[in-house]
Amino acid sequence: MKRDLIFLTGLPRAGHTLLGSILQQNKEITSTSQLVTSTIFDTLINFKLSEIFVSYPDHNSMNNVIHNFFDMYFEKWKQKHIIQRATLTPDIIGRLHEYFPTKNIKFIALERDPLEVLASIIKFCKKEQSAWLNAYRELENDYLKCKFLMNEKGFIRTEEMTLKYLKEKESKNTLFIDYYNLTKNPKKEIDRLYNFLNIKKFKHDFKNLKEFKNNNIPYNSYVLGKGFYKTYPTVKPAKKYAKKVLDKSIFQAYNKKDRKNV
């Protein structure tokens, strides 16, 4: 089955699992868990720079693997439309266009105030001892945890850079969904998504959500902490609590537009 390439990106704790739990009600479409597809795709291209490949540079065969990679990966999946949650960078996005010039490539980007993302993670760490950050002895307090999360090469800053790139270079191919709009008016945001993808709309039940699964495989929540991917049955407007959860010094530090020196 030939499909368009649709990727889901954005900040963590911005509604990825919620979106997947909603869309899984429609058997024609799915939003995946955090897949390795974009990483494998990028690795295949980088392999062409290795000594092994350069010693026998069979570009035609290697390009054949790359060009058919996504179709092969999802060959056994039954859904017509697959939204791949992926770790994207400007380089990977550029390579997608390079290797799939005739493909209809679209991006869905979930947005949330980074301070609220930090607050959500810190709140989870305080509530759940099994949270992955609690395993690092060197991250003994909230300030050190936030500094680690907001590191220049950390996943929050990386996703921020990707969102900025999508707004500047891929705005016509990207649907931006705000986390708070998704929780406040899920029907409106899901309808926007269907319109963006040119897919027939589906009547979703926002008061009867099930735990998120793909191909009947649930998240292994013990990796990041028990309950990290928890889905509540009813969609309710999310509250903003960064000022209550984060220490004043942390809030002020990461509320700055320029956070390079933090």
N, C-alpha and C positions, 0 to 999 in steps of 0.2 A: 504494500500500500504506500503510495507516494503522498507525502504530507508536506505542508509548509513548515518552515523552521520557526518555532515560536519559543522565546526564552523569557523566563521569569527571573528578575533580579531585584536588588534593592536592599535596604538595611535590614538587619536581623530584628526580630520582634516587631515586625511591621505588617504582619498578617499573612505570611506565606502559608502557614498551616491552616488558618481560617479559610483562606481562599480555596485551598485544596479540599477541605472538608465540604465546602459549599458545592464546588464544581463536580465532585465525585457522585453527586446525586444524578447527574446527567451522564448516561452511559456512552454518549458520543464524544465526550471531552474529559480530559484529566489534566490536573496540574500536579506534576511529580514532586517527590521529595527531593532533597539535595542530591542531584545526580553527579556522576563523574564524567558525563559526556563531554562537557566543554574542556575539561582537563585532559581527557584522552585525546580529543581532537587536537589540542595544542601540542601534546606530547608527540603525536604522530608527525606533525609538521616539524617540530624541533629535531626529531630523529634524523631528518634529512641532512642535518648539519653534523651528525656523528661520523666518527672515523670509519665505522663499519659500513655505513651507507655510502660515504664518499668514496670508499675503496671499490664499490660496485654500485654506481649511481643509477639504479633502475627507476627513473622518475615516473615513467608511464605506469608501472605496476604499483608503485607507492601511491601515486595520485589516484589510482583506481580504488585503493583501499580507503583513502581519505574521502573521496567523493561519494562513496557508498556507505561510509561509516554510520551515519545517523539512521539511514534506512535499515541497515543490518541490525543495529542495536535495538530498534523498536519493531523489528519484523514480527514478533509474536504478540505484540500489544494489539488489543482489539479496538481501541478508541480511534476515531477518525482524526481527532485533533488532540495533540499532545503539547502541553505547555511545559517546557523543560526548566525546572529550577536549576540555575547554573551560576557558577562563579565566573563572572565576565570581567574583562579588562578591555581598555581601548585597543590593545594589540589583538586580542582574540576576536573582537568585533570586526576589526579590519580584515583579519584572516578569513572570517566567515564570508564576507563579501567577496574576497579574492577567490576563494575556492568554490563558492556557490553563487556566481554572478546572475544566474537566471532564477534562483530560488526567491520566493517571497519570504523574506526574513523580517520578523516582527519581534518587538520587545515589550514586555509588561514590567513596569518598574514600580515597586512599592515604596512609599515614602513615609517617614516619621521623623519628628524632631530628634536628632541624635541625643539630646539631653534626656528625652523620654525613653530612648532605647537604653541608655546607660542606667536610668532609674529602674527600668523593668528587669534588667539583668542583676543589678545589685539587690533589688527586692527579692528576686528568686534565690540568690545566694544566701540571703539572710534567712529565708524560709526553709530552704532545702539543703541539708548538709551534704547531700550527694552531688550538688552542683559542681561542674568541672573546675571552676575557678577556685573553689575551696580546697582543691587537692594540691594547689601550688603554695608551698610554705612561704615563699618570698612575697606572695600577694596577701599579706596578713591583714590588710585593712581596706576600706572602701576606696581611699585615695589611690593606693597602689593598683587595685583592680581596675579602676577607671583609667589610670595612666597606661596600663597594659592594653586595655581595650581600644584606647584612642591613639596608640602608637602609629607613627607614620606608615608602617607596613602592616598594621593590624587590619582585621577584616572590616571594621566600621569605617576607617578612613579610606580603605580600598573601595568599598561600596559607594562612599560619597564621591570619589573621583569618577567612578563609572556612571553614577547618576548625572554628574555634571557633564560628562562627555555625551551622554544620550541626549541631554537637553540642548547641547550646542551643535552636535553633528547628526543626531538621529531622531530629531523631534517628530518628523513625519512618520517614522516607523515605530514610534514608541507611545504606549498608553501609560500615563502616570496615574497611579491610584494612591490617594492619601489614606493612611490607616484609619484615621478618625472618621473620614467620610464613609469608609467601608463598613465600620461598625455602627455608624449612625443611620445610614441609609443603604443597606447592602443591596437591595433590589436595584436601585439606581446605578450603583457602581458595577454590578454584574451585567446589567443591560448595556452599559457603556462598553464593557469588555466584549460582549457578543457582537455589538455593532462594529467595534474596532476590528474584530476577527472575521466579520461578515458571516457569522454563524447564526442559524435559527435559534431564537430565544427559547428558554426552557423555564417552566414554572418551578422555582426552587422553594423549599420549605426552610425558612430561616429560624424556625422554632423546633426543629427536629434534626439537628446535625449529629452525625456519627463521628467516631474517632477516625482520623485520617489514615487511609491505607492506599497502597498502590499494588495492583495485582495480588490483593489480599495479604500484602506484606506491610505490617505496621512499623512505625519508627522504633528503633531501639533506644528508648529515652534514657537508659542508664548510662549512655555515653556522655551526655551533657548534664544529666541529672534527672531523677525521677519526676515526671510531670512537666518537663520543659516543653513538650509538644502537646500538652493537654488541650482538648477541644471541648468547649462547653456546648450543651445542647441548643441553647438559644443565643442568637447574636444580640448583644446589648452594647449601647454606646460606651466606648472606652473613655476612661477618665485620665486626665493629665495629673501626674503626681511627682514630677521631678523635684520641685521645690520642697516637698515633704520628705522624700526619700534621700535625696542627696544632701550632703553637708554643704553649707553655704559657700565654703571655699571651693569645693568641687564644682558647684553650680556656676559660680562666677568665672572660674578658670575655663570651663568648656562652653561657656555662653559667648565667649569671644569669637569674632569672625575669623581672626587669625590665631590659630592654636599651635603654631609651629614651635613656639618656645615653652610650651607647657610641659 
